[in-house]
Amino acid sequence: MTVARNITLPVDQQELKAASAELVRAFGGQVAAAERLGTRQQRISDCCNPTTDAFLHLDEVAILEKATVGYPGHPQVTALLARRIGAELVTTPRVTATGDDLLKLFAAQSQDTADLARVIVEAHVDGEIDLREAEAIDDVIDDVIANALAMRAEVRMIIREARR
């Protein structure tokens, strides 16, 4: 099948191509991705090329993103799609909820929230928040979110157990 290589794609599709190219690079390149997906390298190249109308299939994105957990920008394509609908991806905790740690998690959440308040106040002392300060705030926000998700996992486990 011949693919036209001189197409001008709309910006949203160009972004999708860029995210796909980042994903393929994270996986190890076009040859590695093609081998894993059982397709030709040229097809993967076409799917990453901003002047063609070929795109990775959803199942292919899922396979490549599953294999690139922990790599910078992960999950490249899924994160882009989430942003387009106004959503933000948050990694959920990978620990088994027991229900025993809810009070500990709540105490940690209180500390994380206090840390967030401190970092914001310190950053805002001069009336402006610079890049370094914004990155520090972002890191603490991640801690608050991760701990809240851990608490939710604990509570949902308790609910599941109670309904059995």
C-alpha positions in Angstrom: 0.0 0.0 0.0 1.4 3.4 -1.0 1.1 6.2 1.5 1.1 9.8 0.3 4.0 11.6 1.9 3.2 15.3 1.1 0.0 15.8 3.2 -0.3 18.8 5.4 -2.1 17.6 8.6 -4.1 19.8 10.9 -2.3 20.9 14.1 -4.1 18.3 16.3 -3.0 15.5 14.1 0.6 16.8 14.0 0.6 16.7 17.8 -0.6 13.1 17.6 2.2 12.3 15.2 4.8 14.0 17.5 3.5 12.0 20.5 3.6 8.8 18.5 7.2 9.5 17.5 8.1 10.1 21.1 6.5 6.8 22.1 8.3 4.9 19.3 11.7 6.5 20.4 11.0 5.6 24.0 10.3 2.0 23.0 13.7 1.8 21.2 13.0 3.1 17.7 11.1 2.2 14.6 12.7 -1.2 14.0 12.1 -2.3 17.6 8.5 -1.1 17.6 7.8 -2.8 14.2 9.2 -6.1 15.5 7.1 -5.9 18.7 4.0 -5.0 16.8 4.5 -7.5 14.0 4.5 -4.9 11.2 6.9 -3.3 8.8 9.4 -0.6 9.9 8.1 1.6 7.0 4.6 1.5 8.5 5.9 2.7 11.9 7.9 5.4 10.0 4.7 6.5 8.3 2.8 6.6 11.6 5.4 9.0 13.0 5.8 11.1 9.8 4.0 14.4 10.1 3.3 14.5 6.3 1.4 11.2 6.0 -2.1 10.2 7.1 -1.1 6.9 8.7 -1.5 6.6 12.5 -0.8 3.9 15.1 -3.8 1.8 16.1 -5.1 2.0 19.7 -4.0 -1.5 20.4 -0.5 -0.7 19.2 -0.3 2.4 21.3 -1.4 0.3 24.3 1.3 -2.3 23.7 4.1 0.3 23.3 3.0 2.4 26.3 2.8 -0.6 28.5 6.4 -1.4 27.6 7.6 2.1 28.3 6.3 2.7 31.8 8.8 4.8 33.7 10.3 6.4 30.6 10.3 10.2 30.3 7.0 11.5 29.0 5.1 8.3 29.5 2.4 7.7 28.4 3.0 10.0 25.5 -0.1 9.3 23.3 -2.6 8.7 26.1 -1.5 11.8 28.0 -2.0 13.9 24.9 -5.5 12.5 24.4 -6.3 13.1 28.0 -5.2 16.8 27.8 -7.4 17.2 24.8 -10.5 16.4 26.8 -9.4 18.5 29.8 -8.2 15.6 31.9 -4.9 15.0 33.6 -3.4 11.6 34.1 -2.3 10.7 37.6 -0.4 7.5 38.4 -2.2 5.4 41.0 -0.3 3.7 43.8 0.8 0.1 43.1 0.5 -1.1 46.7 -2.1 -3.5 48.1 -4.6 -1.7 50.2 -5.2 -3.3 53.6 -7.4 -0.8 55.4 -4.9 -0.7 58.3 -3.0 2.3 57.1 -5.8 4.9 56.6 -4.9 6.9 59.7 -1.2 6.9 58.8 -2.1 8.0 55.3 -4.3 10.7 56.6 -1.5 12.0 58.9 0.9 11.9 55.9 -1.7 13.8 53.8 -1.9 16.5 56.5 1.9 16.8 56.4 1.9 16.9 52.6 -0.7 19.6 52.6 1.2 21.6 55.1 4.4 21.2 53.0 2.4 22.4 50.0 1.2 25.5 51.9 4.8 26.2 53.0 6.3 25.9 49.5 3.6 28.1 48.0 4.1 30.8 50.7 7.9 30.7 50.4 7.6 30.9 46.6 5.2 33.9 46.8 7.3 36.0 49.2 8.5 38.3 46.5 5.1 38.4 44.8 6.1 36.2 41.8 6.6 32.5 41.4 9.6 31.6 39.1 10.2 28.4 37.2 12.2 26.7 40.0 9.6 27.6 42.6 6.8 26.4 40.3 8.6 23.1 39.8 9.0 22.7 43.5 5.3 23.4 44.0 4.4 20.8 41.3 6.5 18.2 43.0 4.7 18.7 46.3 1.3 18.6 44.6 2.3 15.2 43.1 2.9 14.0 46.7 -0.5 15.3 47.8 -2.3 13.6 44.9 -0.4 10.3 45.3 -1.3 10.2 49.0 -4.9 11.0 48.3 -5.0 8.2 45.8 -3.5 5.8 48.3 -6.2 6.8 50.9 -8.9 6.3 48.3 -7.5 2.8 47.5 -7.6 2.0 51.2 -11.2 3.1 51.5 -12.4 1.4 48.4 -10.8 -1.8 49.6 -12.7 -1.5 52.9 -15.9 -0.9 50.9 -15.3 -4.0 48.7 -14.6 -6.2 51.6 -17.7 -5.0 53.5 -19.9 -5.7 50.4 -18.7 -9.3 50.1 
